[in-house]
Amino acid sequence: MVRMLRSYAAGAWYESSDAGVELPDASTGQPVARISSTGLDVAGMLEYARRVGGSALADLTFTQRAAILKQLALYLNERREDRYYPLSACTGATRFDSMFDVDGGIGVLFAYSSRGRRELPDDVVFCDGPPEIQSKDGTFVAQHIYTSRRGVGVFIDAFNFPVWGMLEKFAPAFIAGLPVIVKPASATAYVTEAVFADMIESGLLPEGSVQLICGSVGDLFENLTGQDAVAFTGSADTAARLRSHPTVLANSVRFTAEADSLNCSILGPDVAPGSAEFDLYIREIYREMTVKAGQKCTAIRRALVPTDRVDDVLAALRERLAKVVIGDPRAEGITMGALASLAQRDEVQRALKRLSDVADVAIGGDPPDGTGAFFPPTVLLARDPQADVVHSVEAFGPVTTVIAYRDVPDAIRLAALGGGSLAGSLVSRDPDVVRDVLRGVAPYHGRLLVLNGDDAKSSTGHGSPTPMLVHGGPGRAGGGEELGGIRGVAHFMQRTAIQGPPEMVAAVAGRWVAGAPHLSDGVHPFRKYLEELRIGDTLVTEPRTVTLEDIERFADLSGDHFYAHMDAEAAAANPLFGARVAHGYFLVSAAAGLFVDPDPGPVLANYGLDNLRFLTPVYPGDTLTVTMTCKEKKARQTEDYGEVRWDLQIAQQDGNTVATYDVLTLVAKSPE
């Protein structure tokens, strides 16, 4: 008897004792594994995640969690060839399909590790935007902050991406400090289980931070709280049922869905047969139909084509798809494998039958007999471009429908009939077409790709989500957003507005806020190592008087002879100045001359300025003073230095602020 897949609960592996359900190889029909969660204490898993996993993650900063992700990615990456690819082939996936799933999932770990280490503080709180000053005297301020929720992330994944589907949700949640319970789709859960087992075997993840359910979730939903979050990938019908679960509604459980999506790709009216763009359009449809046998939530289901290009598109697709070789992906020369299961093949056949009521099968259409879940690439031509079925029924396999459009407004209307999509694309070289189409269809899409000869080689393609961009879509697509860089992390956290005196807000936010105390111990801040610097450490410089000679020498040195600096008569006529003024960049340079400690020391380099604003003109004879305050600091885990952000204020003799900006420096850690 084939083995039973295991769940991982409360720090231990669990194997159901009943017969379970057999999971067959998609190509051969031979059993690969059995699955059952009978007897699994899912309520106990939630409690364990909150009590053990949440506490363990709370002890780690964003930077530390991100560093763990990198180590985990390296660990899994070493096991792709021997462990994950052979199992992935059992799902009907070719080697390229497996890379798309396995390598793509591991790539998300790498990407989020990098983003977390670069963009988030070495802390457990991060700020959303600048502080809000709420009183004239600056004694009452507010700050939006993100903190880790005290719940569990429940991730219910689809069958088509058993690795990527798990890791693209896990990565941002882990950095957010949210323990997770993964529930893969049964048909391909044996791949997920193998990767998950190695995640545990790595020893890198804090106890309780991840758990796995292979099989039914039982009464898990009945035990959710308002601190929990559910991320679901699958059908719109199932998403609607779970979203309306009484406990989800009663506790306002955060619910995100990535559901059905009839994504479209539009051939621009400017694209002619024989052009590079026409070939790109055909290639993109071919790829989206054949990668993962079309079992991609982002695949092209609707090909919108100008009426006078329909025959050309069908002829080109017929020629291209004739080269597809379908079969067991482990065999030599196979270019497209099977659907994930016979049940999925039957589902595609049912959808195709419904589509055939309003569209003619132009290519393919008849699945072969046999035990494998094979299905040929199939292209339909819509008899009525407006027919509801064409824009509402998704055949989740290698199936697309060509739909003729009259003009750009008609293409926009047809695209919108999909009711919301994860991804759309447009092939065009005409900027006017691109502007009109993208503005028209953007409200209905989560992501839009413009493809032409300029970006063809570097483009990630119509159907490839990337970690730095949101993956989701409105309406039918589920209304959610996953990935999106740090946006994905923030989704699993709680945003809170805190109000109070600047000193207290700064203490919570972990960064200096205007109005908070300035600290000084007589030591120049540039003489302090990273560990010695305190948030709020401040230097107030000696004053410097700006002269006309300063302005003229800076103009000669920089080459900036703008009239407001050099021509007294023209400057006098300028309504903003009324007389010659100092260059803004001279002020920045002069300020550096006032606050920089010139000798070698802990400060290694200045790597930039942020948020520079010039607020008040400076005239010859004005005297300037600089106040420099340590605003934020962050250690780099793998380097012997860290990053320090300084608040800079340049003020005139009357106290008016001339300029504000942040200075960014690299500061050495103490050698001791």
C-alpha positions in Angstrom: 0.0 0.0 0.0 1.3 3.5 -0.9 2.2 5.7 2.0 -0.1 8.1 3.8 0.8 11.7 3.7 1.5 13.2 7.1 0.3 16.4 8.7 2.5 18.4 11.0 0.8 19.6 14.2 1.9 21.0 17.5 5.6 20.2 16.8 5.1 16.6 15.7 4.2 14.6 12.6 0.7 13.0 12.5 -0.4 10.2 10.2 -4.0 9.2 10.0 -4.8 5.5 10.6 -7.7 5.2 8.1 -7.4 4.2 4.4 -7.7 7.7 3.2 -8.0 8.7 -0.5 -5.5 7.6 -3.1 -3.8 10.2 -5.1 -2.9 9.0 -8.6 0.0 9.9 -10.9 -1.6 12.3 -13.5 0.0 10.6 -16.4 0.0 6.9 -15.5 -2.9 6.7 -13.0 -0.7 4.7 -10.6 -1.2 5.7 -7.0 1.5 8.1 -5.6 0.2 8.5 -2.0 -2.9 8.5 0.2 -4.3 11.5 2.1 -6.4 11.8 5.2 -6.6 14.1 8.2 -9.0 12.0 10.2 -8.3 12.4 13.9 -6.2 15.5 13.5 -6.7 18.1 16.3 -7.0 21.3 14.1 -8.3 23.4 17.0 -5.2 22.4 19.0 -3.1 23.5 16.0 -4.5 27.0 16.1 -3.9 27.2 19.9 -0.4 25.9 19.5 0.4 28.4 16.7 -0.8 31.3 18.8 0.8 30.3 22.0 4.1 28.8 20.8 4.6 30.0 17.3 3.5 33.6 17.9 5.7 33.9 20.9 8.7 32.6 19.1 8.3 34.9 16.2 7.7 37.9 18.4 11.2 37.5 19.8 12.7 38.0 16.4 13.0 41.3 14.5 12.1 41.8 10.8 15.7 41.6 9.9 16.2 38.3 11.8 13.2 36.7 10.2 14.3 37.8 6.8 17.8 36.3 7.4 16.1 33.0 8.3 14.2 33.1 5.0 17.5 33.3 3.0 19.0 30.3 4.8 15.8 28.4 4.2 15.8 29.2 0.5 19.4 28.0 0.2 18.5 24.8 2.1 15.5 24.0 -0.2 17.4 25.0 -3.3 19.9 22.2 -2.8 17.1 19.6 -2.8 15.2 20.6 -6.0 16.7 18.1 -8.4 16.6 15.0 -6.3 13.4 15.5 -4.2 11.0 18.0 -5.7 11.2 17.6 -9.5 10.5 13.8 -9.5 7.4 14.4 -7.3 6.3 17.3 -9.4 6.4 15.1 -12.5 3.8 13.0 -10.9 1.4 16.0 -11.2 1.8 16.0 -15.0 4.4 18.8 -14.9 7.3 18.9 -17.3 10.7 19.9 -16.1 10.0 23.5 -17.1 6.7 23.4 -15.3 8.4 22.1 -12.2 11.0 24.9 -12.4 8.1 27.4 -12.7 6.6 26.0 -9.5 9.6 24.9 -7.4 12.2 27.4 -8.4 9.6 30.2 -8.5 8.6 29.4 -4.9 12.1 29.3 -3.6 12.8 32.5 -5.5 10.0 34.2 -3.5 11.9 33.3 -0.3 15.0 34.9 -1.7 13.2 38.0 -2.8 11.4 38.5 0.5 14.5 37.9 2.4 16.3 40.6 0.4 13.4 43.1 0.7 13.0 42.5 4.4 16.7 43.0 5.2 16.9 46.2 3.0 13.5 47.9 3.7 12.4 46.9 7.2 14.0 48.0 10.5 15.9 45.7 12.9 12.9 45.9 15.1 9.4 44.4 15.7 7.5 47.6 14.7 7.7 49.5 11.4 6.3 52.9 10.5 3.8 53.6 7.8 4.7 57.0 6.5 5.9 60.1 8.4 4.6 61.3 11.7 1.5 63.5 11.7 1.9 66.7 13.7 -1.5 67.3 15.5 -0.8 70.5 17.5 0.6 73.9 16.7 3.2 73.6 19.4 4.3 70.1 18.4 3.5 68.5 21.7 0.9 66.2 20.3 1.8 63.9 17.3 0.6 60.7 15.7 2.3 57.9 13.8 0.9 55.0 11.9 2.7 51.8 12.8 2.5 48.1 11.8 2.7 45.4 14.5 2.4 41.6 14.4 -1.1 40.3 14.8 -1.6 37.7 17.6 -3.3 35.2 15.4 -2.6 32.5 12.8 -2.3 32.7 9.0 -4.4 29.9 7.5 -3.3 29.3 3.9 -5.5 27.2 1.6 -3.7 26.5 -1.6 -4.7 25.3 -5.1 -3.5 22.1 -6.8 -1.7 23.7 -9.7 1.2 25.2 -7.8 1.9 23.0 -4.7 5.2 24.7 -3.9 4.9 28.3 -5.1 1.4 28.5 -3.8 2.7 27.7 -0.3 5.9 29.7 -0.3 4.4 32.9 -1.8 2.0 33.2 1.1 4.4 31.9 3.8 7.3 34.3 3.0 5.6 37.6 3.8 3.6 36.2 6.7 6.8 34.8 8.3 8.5 38.2 8.1 5.3 39.8 9.5 5.7 37.5 12.5 2.5 35.5 11.9 2.6 31.7 12.5 1.0 29.8 9.6 -1.0 26.6 9.0 -0.7 25.4 5.4 -3.5 23.4 3.8 -2.5 22.2 0.3 -5.0 20.9 -2.3 -5.2 17.2 -2.0 -4.5 16.2 -5.6 -0.9 17.4 -5.4 -0.3 17.6 -1.7 2.5 15.0 -1.9 4.8 17.7 -3.4 3.9 20.3 -0.8 4.5 17.7 2.0 8.0 16.9 0.7 9.0 20.6 0.7 7.4 21.3 4.0 9.2 18.3 5.6 12.5 19.8 4.5 11.5 23.1 5.9 11.1 21.4 9.3 14.2 19.3 8.8 16.3 22.4 8.2 15.9 23.4 11.9 15.8 27.0 10.8 12.2 27.8 11.7 11.1 28.7 15.2 8.9 26.1 16.9 5.2 26.5 16.1 5.8 29.0 13.3 4.6 26.5 10.6 2.2 23.6 10.6 0.7 21.5 7.8 -2.7 19.9 7.2 -2.8 17.1 4.6 -6.5 16.4 4.1 -9.7 18.1 5.4 -9.5 21.2 7.6 -12.3 19.8 9.9 -13.6 22.4 12.3 -10.7 24.8 11.8 -12.8 27.6 10.6 -15.1 27.3 13.6 -12.1 28.2 15.8 -10.8 31.3 14.0 -10.6 34.7 15.8 -10.4 38.3 14.8 -6.6 38.1 15.0 -6.4 35.4 12.3 -6.0 35.7 8.6 -7.2 33.4 5.8 -5.5 33.4 2.4 -7.4 31.2 -0.1 -6.5 30.2 -3.7 -9.1 28.3 -5.7 -12.5 28.5 -7.3 -14.7 31.6 -6.9 -17.5 29.3 -5.5 -15.3 27.9 -2.8 -14.0 31.3 -2.0 -17.5 32.7 -1.6 -18.5 29.8 0.7 -15.5 30.2 3.0 -15.7 34.0 3.0 -19.3 33.7 4.2 -18.5 31.2 6.9 -20.4 32.3 10.1 -17.2 32.5 12.2 -15.4 34.5 9.5 -18.3 37.0 9.4 -18.8 37.1 13.2 -15.2 37.7 14.0 -14.3 39.8 11.0 -11.5 37.4 10.1 -9.2 38.9 7.5 -9.9 37.0 4.3 -8.1 37.2 1.0 -9.0 35.2 -2.1 -7.3 34.6 -5.4 -10.1 33.0 -7.4 -11.1 32.3 -11.0 -9.9 34.8 -13.6 -10.7 35.0 -17.3 -7.5 36.9 -18.1 -7.3 38.5 -21.5 -4.5 39.4 -23.9 -5.2 42.1 -26.4 -3.6 42.3 -29.9 -3.3 46.1 -30.6 -4.9 47.3 -33.8 -1.5 48.6 -34.9 0.1 45.1 -35.0 0.2 43.5 -38.4 0.9 39.8 -39.3 4.6 39.2 -39.9 5.7 41.8 -37.5 7.8 41.1 -34.4 4.8 42.1 -32.2 2.5 39.7 -34.0 4.9 36.9 -33.4 5.2 37.9 -29.7 1.5 37.7 -29.3 1.3 34.2 -30.7 4.2 33.1 -28.6 2.6 34.5 -25.4 -0.7 32.7 -26.0 1.2 29.5 -26.9 3.2 29.7 -23.7 0.2 30.4 -21.5 -1.7 27.5 -23.0 1.0 25.0 -22.6 3.0 25.9 -19.4 1.5 23.7 -16.6 -0.9 22.5 -19.3 -2.7 25.8 -19.0 -3.4 25.2 -15.3 -2.4 28.7 -14.2 -4.7 31.3 -12.6 -2.9 33.9 -14.7 -3.2 32.1 -18.1 -4.7 33.8 -21.1 -8.3 32.6 -21.4 -9.5 35.3 -23.8 -7.5 36.5 -26.8 -9.0 39.8 -28.0 -8.1 40.3 -31.6 -9.0 43.0 -34.2 -11.7 41.6 -36.5 -9.4 41.7 -39.6 -6.7 39.8 -37.8 -8.7 36.8 -36.5 -7.9 34.4 -39.4 -4.2 35.3 -39.2 -4.1 34.7 -35.4 -5.9 31.3 -35.8 -3.5 30.2 -38.6 -0.5 31.2 -36.6 -1.7 29.4 -33.5 -2.6 26.3 -35.5 0.9 26.1 -36.8 2.5 26.8 -33.4 0.3 24.4 -31.4 0.8 21.6 -34.0 4.4 21.2 -32.6 3.2 20.4 -29.1 4.0 16.9 -28.0 1.7 15.7 -25.2 2.6 12.8 -22.9 4.2 11.6 -19.7 6.6 14.5 -18.8 9.3 12.0 -17.8 9.5 10.8 -21.4 12.0 12.2 -23.9 10.7 14.9 -26.2 7.4 15.7 -24.3 6.6 19.4 -24.3 3.3 19.4 -22.5 2.2 17.1 -19.7 -1.1 16.1 -18.2 -3.7 18.0 -16.2 -3.3 17.4 -12.5 -6.0 14.7 -12.3 -8.7 12.9 -14.2 -11.2 14.9 -12.2 -9.6 18.1 -13.5 -9.7 16.8 -17.1 -13.4 16.1 -16.6 -13.9 19.6 -15.3 -12.2 21.1 -18.4 -14.4 19.0 -20.7 -17.5 20.3 -19.0 -16.4 23.9 -19.3 -15.5 23.3 -22.9 -18.9 21.9 -23.6 -20.5 25.1 -22.2 -18.2 27.3 -24.2 -19.0 25.3 -27.4 -22.5 26.5 -27.2 -21.4 30.0 -28.1 -18.0 29.4 -29.7 -16.6 27.1 -32.5 -13.7 24.8 -31.8 -11.0 25.9 -34.2 -8.1 23.9 -32.9 -8.0 20.7 -30.7 -11.0 19.9 -28.5 -11.0 16.1 -28.2 -9.0 14.6 -25.3 -7.3 11.2 -26.0 -8.6 8.0 -24.4 -6.6 6.3 -21.7 -5.7 6.6 -18.0 -3.7 9.8 -18.2 -5.3 13.2 -17.6 -4.1 14.5 -21.0 -5.9 17.3 -22.8 -4.9 18.9 -26.2 -4.3 22.6 -26.6 -7.7 23.9 -27.7 -8.6 27.2 -29.3 -12.2 28.4 -29.8 -13.6 31.3 -31.8 -16.5 33.2 -30.3 -19.5 33.4 -32.5 -20.8 36.3 -30.5 -18.0 38.4 -28.8 -20.6 39.7 -26.2 -21.8 36.2 -25.2 -21.9 35.9 -21.4 -20.5 32.4 -21.4 -17.3 33.5 -23.2 -16.6 35.9 -20.4 -17.8 33.9 -17.4 -16.8 30.2 -17.9 -13.2 29.3 -17.4 -11.8 26.0 -18.7 -8.9 25.6 -16.4 -6.5 23.9 -18.8 -4.9 24.5 -22.2 -8.0 26.3 -23.6 -8.4 29.9 -24.9 -11.0 31.7 -26.8 -10.3 34.1 -29.7 -12.7 37.1 -29.5 -13.0 39.6 -32.3 -13.2 43.3 -31.5 -14.0 46.3 -33.7 -12.0 49.1 -32.2 -10.1 50.1 -29.0 -13.3 51.1 -27.0 -14.8 47.8 -28.0 -11.7 45.9 -26.8 -12.0 47.7 -23.5 -15.6 46.8 -23.1 -14.9 43.1 -23.9 -12.0 43.0 -21.4 -14.2 44.4 -18.7 -16.9 41.7 -19.2 -14.5 39.3 -17.5 -15.6 40.8 -14.2 -12.1 41.3 -12.8 -8.9 39.6 -13.6 -5.5 38.8 -12.1 -3.5 39.7 -15.2 -4.0 41.2 -18.6 -1.7 42.1 -21.4 -1.5 44.3 -24.5 0.8 43.8 -27.5 1.3 47.2 -29.2 3.9 49.7 -30.3 1.4 52.6 -30.4 1.6 54.8 -27.2 -1.9 56.2 -27.8 -3.3 52.7 -28.0 -1.4 51.7 -24.9 -2.6 54.7 -22.9 -6.2 54.3 -23.9 -6.4 50.6 -23.3 -4.5 50.5 -20.0 -6.5 53.4 -18.6 -9.7 51.7 -19.7 -9.0 48.2 -18.3 -6.9 49.0 -15.2 -9.9 49.1 -12.9 -10.6 45.5 -13.8 -7.1 44.1 -13.3 -4.5 43.5 -10.7 -1.5 43.5 -13.1 -1.1 44.7 -16.7 1.7 44.0 -19.1 2.6 45.9 -22.2 4.6 43.8 -24.6 6.5 44.7 -27.7 9.9 44.4 -29.3 11.4 46.8 -26.8 10.8 44.7 -23.7 10.4 41.2 -25.2 13.7 39.9 -24.0 13.5 41.2 -20.5 9.7 40.8 -19.9 8.6 38.2 -17.3 5.6 37.4 -19.5 1.8 37.7 -19.2 1.4 34.9 -16.6 4.4 35.3 -14.3 3.7 36.9 -10.9 6.7 38.4 -9.3 7.3 39.0 -5.6 7.7 42.7 -5.9 4.3 43.3 -7.6 0.8 42.6 -6.3 -0.7 39.3 -7.3 -4.5 39.5 -7.2 -7.4 41.3 -8.8 -10.8 42.8 -8.3 -14.2 41.3 -8.6 -14.3 37.7 -10.0 -10.5 37.4 -9.3 -11.2 37.5 -5.6 -10.6 41.1 -4.6 -7.3 40.3 -2.9 -3.7 41.3 -3.2 -0.8 39.0 -2.4 3.0 39.5 -2.8 3.7 43.2 -3.7 6.9 43.5 -1.8 6.5 45.0 1.6 2.8 45.4 0.9 2.5 41.7 1.3 4.1 41.8 4.7 1.9 44.7 5.8 -1.2 42.7 4.8 -0.5 40.2 7.6 0.1 42.9 10.2 -2.1 45.4 12.1 -1.9 49.1 11.2 -2.5 51.3 14.2 -2.5 55.0 14.6 -0.7 56.0 17.8 -1.1 59.5 19.3 0.7 61.2 22.1 3.7 63.3 23.1 6.6 63.1 20.6 8.9 61.3 23.1 6.4 58.6 23.7 5.5 58.1 20.1 9.2 57.9 19.3 9.7 55.3 21.9 7.0 53.1 20.4 7.9 53.8 16.7 11.6 53.2 17.2 12.6 56.3 15.4 13.1 59.9 16.5 10.1 62.3 16.0 10.3 66.1 15.8 9.6 67.4 19.3 11.2 64.4 21.1 14.2 65.1 23.3 17.6 65.9 21.7 20.3 63.9 23.5 23.8 65.1 23.9 26.8 63.9 26.0 29.4 66.2 24.4 30.7 63.5 22.0 30.3 64.2 18.3 27.8 61.6 17.0 30.2 60.8 14.2 32.7 59.5 16.8 30.3 56.8 18.0 30.0 53.2 16.8 26.7 51.9 15.8 26.0 50.3 19.2 26.9 53.5 21.0 24.6 55.7 19.0 21.3 56.5 20.7 18.1 57.5 18.9 17.9 61.2 19.5 21.7 61.8 19.8 22.1 65.4 18.5 24.7 67.8 17.3 24.0 71.6 17.1 26.8 73.2 15.0 28.5 76.5 15.2 26.9 79.2 13.0 28.1 80.2 9.5 27.3 83.4 7.7 26.6 83.2 4.0 28.4 85.8 1.9 28.0 87.0 -1.7 31.5 85.6 -2.4 30.2 82.2 -1.3 27.4 82.4 -3.8 29.7 83.4 -6.7 32.4 80.9 -5.9 29.8 78.1 -5.7 28.4 79.2 -9.1 31.8 79.1 -10.7 32.6 75.7 -9.1 29.3 74.0 -10.0 28.5 75.8 -13.2 25.1 76.8 -11.9 24.6 80.4 -12.9 20.9 80.6 -12.6 19.8 84.2 -12.6 18.3 84.2 -9.1 21.8 83.6 -7.8 23.8 85.8 -10.2 21.7 88.6 -11.6 20.6 91.2 -9.0 18.1 92.9 -11.3 16.4 89.7 -12.5 16.4 88.2 -9.0 14.7 91.4 -7.7 11.9 90.8 -10.2 11.4 87.2 -9.1 8.2 87.1 -6.9 9.7 84.3 -4.8 13.0 85.9 -3.9 13.2 89.7 -4.5 17.0 89.6 -4.4 20.0 87.4 -5.1 19.8 84.1 -3.1 22.1 81.3 -2.2 22.0 78.1 -4.2 20.0 75.3 -2.4 22.8 72.9 -3.1 25.3 75.3 -1.6 23.3 75.2 1.6 23.5 71.4 1.6 27.3 71.5 1.0 27.8 74.2 3.6 25.8 72.2 6.1 28.0 69.2 5.6 31.0 71.4 6.3 29.4 72.3 9.6 28.4 68.9 10.9 30.9 66.5 9.4 33.7 65.3 11.7 36.6 65.0 9.2 38.9 62.4 10.9 38.6 58.7 10.2 36.1 57.1 12.5 33.0 54.9 12.8 31.2 56.8 10.0 32.3 55.0 6.8 30.3 56.7 4.1 27.4 58.9 3.2 25.2 57.1 0.7 22.4 59.5 0.0 19.8 62.1 1.0 16.1 61.7 1.3 13.2 64.1 1.4 15.2 67.2 0.7 13.1 70.4 0.8 14.1 74.1 0.6 11.7 76.1 2.7 13.0 79.6 3.0 15.4 81.7 0.7 18.8 82.4 2.1 20.4 85.8 1.3 23.9 87.1 1.7 24.4 88.0 5.3 22.2 85.3 6.7 23.7 83.1 9.4 23.0 79.3 9.3 23.0 76.7 12.1 22.6 72.9 11.5 20.9 70.6 14.0 21.6 66.9 13.2 19.8 64.2 15.1 20.1 60.4 15.0 16.7 59.4 13.6 16.9 55.7 12.9 19.6 53.0 12.9 19.8 49.5 11.6 22.5 46.9 11.9 23.2 44.8 8.8 23.3 41.2 10.1 26.0 40.0 7.7 28.2 43.1 7.7 30.5 44.8 10.2 28.5 48.1 9.8 24.9 49.3 9.8 22.8 52.1 8.5 22.0 55.4 10.3 19.4 57.9 9.2 20.0 61.5 10.5 17.4 64.2 10.7 18.9 67.5 9.3 17.5 70.9 10.0 19.2 74.1 8.6 17.9 77.2 10.4 18.5 81.0 9.9 19.5 83.4 12.6 15.8 84.1 13.4 15.0 80.5 13.9 13.2 79.9 10.6 13.9 76.6 9.0 15.7 77.0 5.7 15.9 73.3 4.6 15.1 69.8 5.9 16.3 66.4 4.8 17.6 63.1 5.9 21.2 62.1 5.6 22.0 58.4 5.2 25.3 57.0 6.4 27.0 53.7 6.9 28.4 53.4 10.5 30.8 50.7 11.7 29.9 48.3 14.5 32.2 48.3 17.5 35.3 46.1 17.0 35.0 44.9 20.6 
